[in-house]
Amino acid sequence: MRQIILDTETTGFDPKTGDRIIEIGAVELFKRRLTQNTYHQYIQPERSVPLDAIAVHGITDKFLLDKPIFSLIVDDFMAFVSGAELIIHNAPFDVGFINHELARLKNNRWGKIEDHCTITDSLKMARKTYPGQRNSLDALCKRLYIDNSNRTLHGALLDSEILADVYLAMTGGQTHLLLNSETPSSEESREQNALKAQRPSGLLKVLYANDIELQEHHNKLTEISKKSGLSLAW
């Protein structure tokens, strides 16, 4: 039931040629609800950051100068993700970098990330759901009506927060209601009682849509269907 939406920023595209992780961001879902539990860490890569990479994420050598190296943050990071399902957009990229960093550790005490977590690739899910379409994070935000206007540069924590919204939308939306097997907390019970107290007594008047409103609703659904490429039935 515990899922971690994760993203990394790096100095380049290939750890085999010396590229390193410079930022990790992750947010936690529990029972498909976003918690306030997050992980965010900048990392000193022990090498320079190329200008083309800085153009993508804006993270400079000067900014990273006083940040810890990976070996100093790995235990906290692994404690955060261990036992969870990791949901990553284009998972082979991030997993490859994480495993490369783990392999560099003295005695490689953690092994591979897959030894501690299950991995789900949200890009693979999106390609299956929307075959033949663009499935970048920006494209999915546009298709699923998710606001990503703050994403002027790539950032691991921001991108993981956006991906959480995308993942929940792709897989049926966020769960807000309690399941039958769950018992509401005392706080939730108080909120429900307060709402009941505010409801007017007697019968409520039911207002039905007129013909013009029904036609406007139909036109809007048609517009959404064209933009999203999905057939809407509500």
Buried (B, 14 or more C-beta within 10 A) or exposed (E): EEBBBBBBBBBBEEBEEEBBBBBBBBBBBEEBEBEEEBBBBBBBBEBEBEEEBBEEBEBBBEEBEEBBBBEEBBEEBBEBBEEBBBBBBBBEBBBBBBBBBBEBEEEEEBEEBEEBBEBBBBBBBBEEBBEEEEBEBEBBBBBBEBEBEEBEBBBBBBBBBBBBBBBBBBEEEBEEEEEEEEEEEEEEEEEEEEEEEEEEEEEEEEEEEEEEEEEEEEEEBEEEEEEBEEEEEE
